């Protein structure tokens, strides 16, 4: 299940996805503390997102859906990340809604 965010004007909902910019990741693991179902530290010491099947997604820019029950944990991860490397965006238009590039 993916998260649904209210669309502008109340016209429906939007699916969200999250990705990590490993070039900026400091390896602090704060994201893993907040949402271990979504994030994981790899052997290289950097954080990555995981698929719905709990598979580590190591390709650059890999995204995973944000599960509704974990939305606040993922948002908190993005806010608290010392590397400002966690990006949450709408699937429909790739506009970042949480993270360093959000308006």
TALINVEN-V855208 format. One record per residue. RES is the residue in one small letter. NEAR is the number of other ideal C-beta (glycine too) atoms within 8 Angstrom. Layout:
res = [RES | RES]
near = [NEAR | NEAR]
This chain:
res = [x | x | x | x | x | x | x | x | x | x | x | x | x | x | x | x | x | x | x | x | x | x | x | x | x | x | x | x | x | x | x | x | x | x | x | x | x | x | x | x | x | x | x | x | x | x | x | x | x | x | x | x | x | x | x | x | x | x | x | x | x | x | x | x | x | x | x | x | x | x | x | x | x | x | x | x | x | x | x | x | x | x | x | x | x | x | x | x | x | x | x | x | x | x | x | x | x | x | x | x | x | x | x]
near = [4 | 11 | 11 | 9 | 9 | 7 | 9 | 5 | 4 | 6 | 5 | 5 | 7 | 11 | 11 | 16 | 12 | 15 | 12 | 14 | 9 | 10 | 5 | 8 | 11 | 7 | 8 | 7 | 8 | 10 | 13 | 11 | 6 | 11 | 11 | 7 | 7 | 15 | 14 | 9 | 10 | 10 | 3 | 4 | 6 | 10 | 14 | 14 | 12 | 12 | 8 | 6 | 4 | 6 | 6 | 7 | 11 | 6 | 5 | 4 | 5 | 10 | 9 | 13 | 11 | 14 | 12 | 9 | 5 | 12 | 11 | 6 | 10 | 16 | 10 | 9 | 15 | 13 | 7 | 8 | 12 | 7 | 9 | 8 | 14 | 14 | 14 | 15 | 13 | 11 | 10 | 6 | 4 | 7 | 6 | 11 | 10 | 11 | 12 | 6 | 5 | 8 | 2]
